[in-house]
Amino acid sequence: MYRALLLALALPASAAGLDQLKSFIAGTQSFSADFQQTVIQSSGKRQEGGGSVAILRPGRFDWHYTKPYEQRVVADGKQLWVYDPDLQQVTVKKQDQALGDSPAALLAGSNELDKRYQLANQPSSDGIDWVEATPKNRDSGFDKVRIGFKDAKPVAMELRDNFGQQTHIRFSKFVQNPKLDPASFNFTPPKGADVVQAQ
């Protein structure tokens, strides 16, 4: 499910999505938000979810799903942890291998977006300016990612993976550059949980 992010620059609302993305990345060290997520499988089946996210760039984030079931995806800068409380299982893998060119790297990674993605403006709609990011690495698992901006803040992401599955994310209660302690992204597997080392 986790496959399934400026300092106050005075960008006009009509600024192109690519300009807003670059300004956001350049000026944002951290952010937190709530999110709602809809996953649409190639068969048309839909699954709704949501939760909260905190990101400390570069390389640290905590995606906390609270529905339809709880799950946490935590990156501490070196490793990526996926915790499923219902299964009492934690999967851990090296972060650089797990993130790579994934959509999470767009929001939590370094500023060198042009090295990993082909970026292009997309038409604006409903007051949202869109930019499309196509991974240069075709093994990334994702075909295309679109990020929507409004007032120089990300409000939406739309992902399409190589299997035809689409994921739509909407952000709300966005807080830019909150004070986040790097130690808060350190994850300790709960007592009794099975820990699986993924390759």
Secondary structure as UniProt FT lines:
FT   TURN            13..14
FT   HELIX           17..27
FT   STRAND          30..40
FT   TURN            42..43
FT   STRAND          46..56
FT   TURN            57..59
FT   STRAND          60..67
FT   STRAND          71..76
FT   STRAND          79..84
FT   TURN            85..88
FT   STRAND          89..94
FT   HELIX           95..99
FT   TURN            100..101
FT   HELIX           103..108
FT   HELIX           113..116
FT   STRAND          117..125
FT   TURN            126..127
FT   STRAND          128..135
FT   TURN            138..139
FT   STRAND          142..150
FT   TURN            151..152
FT   STRAND          153..161
FT   TURN            162..163
FT   STRAND          166..176
FT   HELIX           182..185
FT   TURN            191..192
FT   STRAND          194..197
//
